[in-house]
Amino acid sequence: MSFVNTPADQLPVGIEACECLTPLGNASATTTALLVGRRALQFHPVLGRDGGDLVPLALLGPMDETLTPRWLPQLRGLAAGIPAGAWGTAREPVIVTSSNFGVGSLYAFTRDKNVRHLEHGTPFASVEMLRRDLGWGEHITVFSHACVTAHLGLAHAARLLHAGLADRVLVFSYDFVSPFVAGGFHSLKILNSQMPAPYAIRETGSIGLGDGAAYAVLSRAAAPFQLAAHTLHNEMFHFTSNQPDGAGFAACTAAIATAAGGRRVWVKGHGTGTLEAGRIEAEVLARHFPGAPLTGWKGSLGHTLGSCGLVELAIALAAWRAGKIPGTVGGQAPSFSDTVALEPFASVGFDGAILTSNAFGGAHAALLLTHD
């Protein structure tokens, strides 16, 4: 199952504003930290106050769920920078993307039976709390599809704008780690006692998890940076794994490579630190974008799950404006491809970037970010 938007049949989608929040700060501060190889990941008990093995997490505060939820003050601060607008109205709708929403609060309810956790424990309850707190209207669409979720929101925003159904669209994404989420990944043994080393050839793969939130305001107006194309592909192969021959990665990558045309691009990959998926991803990207440097930042920030596509878009924009793109923090030689950039590189000379995300079940997403 595939979906492709290409420049040939689209109006320009300009990025009016884009910002993120990570444990390293906003997009600019995060970029500065990544450029010197700083890791936000630290070892924490996988179940928070209930202890458990130490695993790499990048947190904006204590992982245990609180009343009110710990993510609400953080999101208020981030949302304060959103350009003024009639957000949540028909012509300026909001798209909210996440893979976690308030699921940690449901886990907290199972422990202490406090019904207040249920006020923000489901996706729609979480979004409704946020909507009321930030004063948005009711024209809100919610997406949740594992780690490609933010890409889905951005692609849907582009379609609303192309169809003339909106003047501006706010895409807002947030994922905060909870003991429930960390424990789930730990049970799969990919969140373990090692720091992630994205795209590195080593004996055992590992990932980190991180708190993250971001927003983007998109419009049909021309802008220095634009979202020029989106591709989505779902293998629907397995609950967690990909087709071993890499056909799913190739289908998504081939489509975005066609959209990129003759542009000189750099690539921000998914790069979580897993082995099979990391190898397939690096090899497929190198084949379709020969010579293009491949970088990824989850070795520092951890995997921000459904929000990673938007968090990393904000960082990519900040880095491009600063003139230097962070290398693959935590990566090491030998790598799965000689295109893996272990050190920062200059953005001069590039007129496009490919940003990819991949998810459980063989879901793949990519977008073409252009700078003219």
N, C-alpha and C positions, 0 to 999 in steps of 0.2 A: 504494500500500500504506500503510495508516494503522493506528495503534493509539491509542486514547484511554482514559484513566482519568479519571473525573469524580467530584466529591464525592458525587453521588447514590448511587453504589454502592460507596463505600469507607469503611473505618474511618479515623479520624484517623491520620496518620503524623507523629509528632512528631520534631523534630530535637533529639536529646539533646545532641549536640556536633558542631561543625563548625569546621575550621581549615584553613589553607593555608600554603604556603611559596612566596614569590616572591623575586626579587632585591631587593625592597624590604622584605622581612621577613615576619612573620606577617600574618594578616588585619587586625589592628588597625593595625600599622605601615604596611602597604600602603595601607589606607584613608586614613590621615593623609597619606601622600605624595601619593596621588591627589587629595585635596582641595585641595592647593596646586599641582596640575598638574605634579608631578615625573614625569619619564620615566625608566624603568629601561632603556629601549632605548639602546644605544650602537653605534657603527659598529665592526664587527669583520671580519676576513677571512672570507669565506664558507666556506673549507675549513680553517679553523683553522691549524695549523702549516704546512699546504701552501699557505697564502696565498689568492690570488684577490681578487675585487672586495670592497670594503667594503660591508657590508649591515647593517641595524639588527637587533641581537640583544640580548636581555635575559638575561644568563647568571648562574648561581650559582657559576661557576668556569670554568676553561679548557675550551673546547668539545671538545678532543681526548679520545678515549676512553682510559681508564687502567685499570690492573689494581691493585686491584679497581676496579669501575666507579665513576666519580665520583659517581653518583647514590646509591649505597648509604649513605654517611655522612649525606647530606642527609635521606634517608628515615628513617634511624634517629632523627635529631633530631625530625623531625615526628611519628613514631609514638610517641615518648615521652609525648606529650600525650593519646593515645587513652585514654578511660575504661577502667578495668579490666573484663575480661570473658573468657569462655571462647571467644575468637575462633578461628574455624575449626572450630567444632563444629556439630552439626546444628541446635541451637537458636539459635546465634549465629554464623551463617556470615559469610564475607568475600566481597565482590565486588571484584575488581581491574579497573580500567579504564585503558586507555592506547591510544594509536595508534602509539607508538614502542617501548615496552618497552626492550629492549637492542639494537635494530637497529644502532646505531652501532658496537657491538662486532663485528658481522659485517663491517662495512666495515673496521674496524681489522684483522681477521683477514686480509682480502684484501691488506693492505699488509705486515704483518710475519709472517704465518703462525704466530703464537703461538696454540696451541690453547686456552690459558686463556681467550681471548676467547669461545670457544664455550660456556663454562660459564654465560654469561648473555646470549648473543646472540639467542636466540629468545624469543618471548613466554613460553612455558611454562618455559623455563630461567630467565628473568629472574624470573618470579613464584615459582618454587621457591626460588631463592636468597633472595628477600625473605622468603618464608614461614618458611624455616629460621632465618634471621637474627632474625626478630621473634618466633619461637616460636608461630606460628599452627598450628592443626590443619589437616586436609586437606579440610575442607568449604569449598572456594574455587571461585568461578565467575569466569571471565575473559571480558571483553568487549573487542572492538576494532572500531570502525566509524567511523574517521576522527574528525571533530571533534564528532560527537554522542555519542561513546562514554560520557562521564560521565553524560549524561542517560539512556542505556540502563541503566546500572548503578543509578541512582537509581530508575528506573521498575521495574526487576526487583526491587529491594529492597522497594518498596511492595507489589508483587504477592505476594511471600513473606509479608509481614506480614499483608496482607488475607486471605490463604488460611489463616492460622494455622500456617504451616509454619516460622515463626521467631518468636522473642521480641524479638530485636534483630538488626540487620544493620549491619555495618561496610562502607562503600563507600570504597575507597582508590584514588587515582588519581595517576599520575605520568607526565610527559613531559619529557625533557631533550634539548635540541638537540644534534645531532651533525653533523659535516661531511656525512654522507650525506643527512640530512634537509634541512639548509640548502641543499646543492647541488641537491637535487631541486626545491625551491621556486624557487631562483634560475634554474634551467633553464626554468621556466615564465614567467619575467620579472615575477612579482608580488612577489618578494623582490628588491629592486633598490637603487639608490643613494639613494632618497628615504625619509624618515620617513613612516609611515602617517598619514593624516588621515581618520579614520573619518567617513563620511557627508558628506564635503565634496565639492562640485562642483569638480573640477579636471581638468586635461588627462590626467594619468597616475595610475593607481591604484598603490598599493604596500601591502605588509604588513610587519610585523616578526614575528620568532619569539622565543619566550621559554621559559625553564625554568619549570616549575611543578609543584606537587604539592599534594594536599589529601585530607582525609577527612571523612566524615560518619557519625555513628552515628544510626540511625533506629530508632524503636520505635512500638508501637501506643499508648503512653501519651500523654496530652494534654501539650502543651508550648506555650510562648508563640509559637513559630514552627513552622509546619507546612507540609509539602508536600501541597497539597490536590488537585492534578491534574497529569497528564502527558499530553502529546500528542506523537506521533511520526508523521512522514509521509515516505515516500521516493518521489520522482518516478520514479527509475530511468530518467532521461532521457538522460544523457550521462556520460562518465567524469569530467568536471570541472565542466561548466556546468549552469545551471538552465533550465527552460522560460522562454523570453523573455517570456511573458505574465504570469509571476509566479504561475501557478496553484499551484505547489507550496508557496510561501510562504503563499499565501492559505488553502490547505487546512489547514495546521498552525495558522495564526493564528486562523482562524475557530473551530476546535474549542476552543482555549484561551480565546478570548474568551467563548464560551458558558459554559465552566466558571467563569470569573471573575464572571459574573452582574453584579450591580449594585455590585460593589466599586469603590472608587477606587484605581487602580493606577498605579504607575510602571513603566517598561519598561527592562530591561537587555538590549540587543540584542547580536547577534554582532559587528558593527562592526569588521571587520578592516582596512578601508581600500581594498578593491577597489571598482570603480566600478559595474558592472552589478548585481552582487549587493547592494551597498550601497544603490543606488537603489531596487531592488525591495523590499528589506527595509524601508527607511524608509517608503516609500509605503504598503506593505501594513499595517505596524504602525500608522501614523497613521490609516488608514481604519478599522481595527477597534478602536483605542483612541484615539478623538479627544480631543485635549487632554492625553493622558498624556505626561509628559516621557520622552524616549528618550535613554538614555545608554549608553556603552560604554567599556571601559578598555584595549582592546588597543593603542591609540595610545601607551600607557605601558608596559604589561607585555609587549607582543608577543602573538602567538597561541600559547597553550599547548596547541594541538592537541587531542588526545583528552581532555585534562584540563580544558579551559577551562570546561566547564559546572560542575564542582565547585569549581575555584579561584574562579570568579566568584560562586558561591553563598556561599562563605565570606566573601568581601568584601562582598557584599550584606547579609549578616547583621550583620557588624561595622559597616557604615555605618548600617544602620537602628538598631542599638542606640545608636550615637553621635549620632543625630539629624540627620545630614546625608549626602546621597548625592552622591558625586563626579560631576562633569560629564564630558563626552566629552573626555578628554585628547587633545590633538593635533588635535581637530576645529577647523573654521574655517567662517566664513560666506563664501559662501552654502552652505547645506546642502540635502540632498535633501528635507527636510521641515522645516516650521517648528516641529515638536515636538522636534527635536534639542536637547538641553540641553547647551550649551557650558560652562556654569558650574554649580557645585554648587547643590543645592536642598534644602530642609528635608524631612524624612521625615514630619513631623507631618501628620495628616489622611489619610494613606494606610493602607489596611488590606489591601493586596495588592500584589504585584510579579510581573511576568511576566519570566521569564528564558529567553532563547532561544539556540540554537546552530544553525549550519548547516554542511553538509559537502559535500565533493566528491560528484558524482553526484546532487545534488538531494536529499540527506537533510536533514530538518528536525526540530528538537525544541524543545519549550517546556515549561515547568513553571510552576505557580501557587504562589507562596510567600505564605502568609497570616500575619497577625499580629493576633490578637484580644485 
